[in-house]
Amino acid sequence: MAYGSYLRRHPGAEPLSNIAGTKEITFKDDALDDPPLSAEDAVSRKIIDPAELPVALDLLGRVADCLTRFYKSKNLDIGDLKMEVGRTSDKSKSPSIIVIDDLGFDNTRIFSGGRLLGVEELHSAMGIR
């Protein structure tokens, strides 16, 4: 769902509209406010290897789909999901792309009936005490 920084970057987007499948790449830098990058720029700046980019996007899509189904099973909706990827560092194997973020309240906004839930409300909706 269109929410948060996505709406600032896309002023024509309707708040909470369906943007399922949208993937944006940003350069993780708090001082620069995590600027967006094109896939080509991410590759040319050597932020990600060209062979890793489709792997990363596929992984992020699969995780997002799994989380979407999970929250839907609780009658909740995801908005503004952000995930970071990285590489494994095991020198005995070729590097693998992995999700390196936690999937918590800091990078996921959860809605019920179009209303953003606070952490206490989310815990209650999920049956967490």
N, C-alpha and C positions, 0 to 999 in steps of 0.2 A: 504494500500500500504506500502511496506517495505521502511522505511525512518528513519532518525535520529538514536536514540539510539538502535533501533531494528537492524539496520545494523551493529552496533558495536558489539552487542551480537551474531549476526548470520552472520559472515563474508562471508559465501557462498551464502547468499541471494542476489538476483539481485535487485538493487535500483529501487523503484517504482513498483516492482512486486506485484501481487495480493496475499495478505495474509488474505483475508476476513475471518472472524470468529476466527482469532487468538486472544487469551486472555492470557495475562501474569499477574502474580501477583508480585508486588514489595512491599518491606517494605519501607514505606514513611519515609526517613531519609536523609535530604540534606547532612549531614556530611559524610554519607556512600555512597552517590550518588545513593540512592534508589535501593538497591540491589534486584535482582529477588529472588523469593521464589517459591518452589513447593507448590502445594495445600496442600500436606501432612504436609509440614513444617509450613505453615501458621496456620493450625489447631493445630499441636502439640505444637507450641509456643503460642497458645491461642490468636492469632491475630484475628482469626475469628472462630466462633463456627461451628462444622461440619454440623449442620443443616442449617446454614446461607450461607455456601459456594455456594451451587447450586442456592439458591435464588439470591445471589449477581451476580453470573455469568449470570444467566438468565436476570436479570434486566439490566446489562451492555450490553448484547447482544441485547435486545429490544431497548435500547436507541441508540446504535450504528446503528442498522438497520433503525430506524426512521431518524437519522441524515444523514445517507447515502442516503436514498430516497429523503430527502429534498434537499441536495446539488446536487444530480443527476438531480432533477427537474430544477436546475439552470445551468446544464451542467458543474458541478464542481465535483471534487473527494476529498474524505477525505484521508489523510495519517497521520499516527502517532497520532491517537486519544488516549488521556489519560483521565481516569475518576477515581475519588475516591469515595468509598462508606463509609457509616457510619450507625449508628443506631439512630433512633428517641429517644428522652429522655423523652417522656411523661410517667410519672410514673403510670398513671391510665390505660395504655394500655400495651400490650406486645410490645417489641421493634420491629420496622420494619426496614428493610434495605432500605436505600435511597441513591441516588446520592448526594454527598455533594460538588461537584465541580461546578463552573460555567462552562459553555460549550463555552468558548471564545477562543480568539486567542492564549492565553498562553498554552493551552493544545490540540489544534487542528490545524493541518496543512492542508490547502486547496490548491488544485492544479487545474489548468486549462490547458488542453493539455499537461500534464506532467511537467508543470512549477509551482513552488511554488509561491503563490500569497502573496504579502505584504498586510498589513492591508488596505491601501488605495485602492489597486486593488480589494481586496475582497469586500470592501464596494461598490465600483463602480459596480462590477459584480452582487451584490445583490440588487442594486438600493438604497443603503443607502447613504444619503448625510451628 
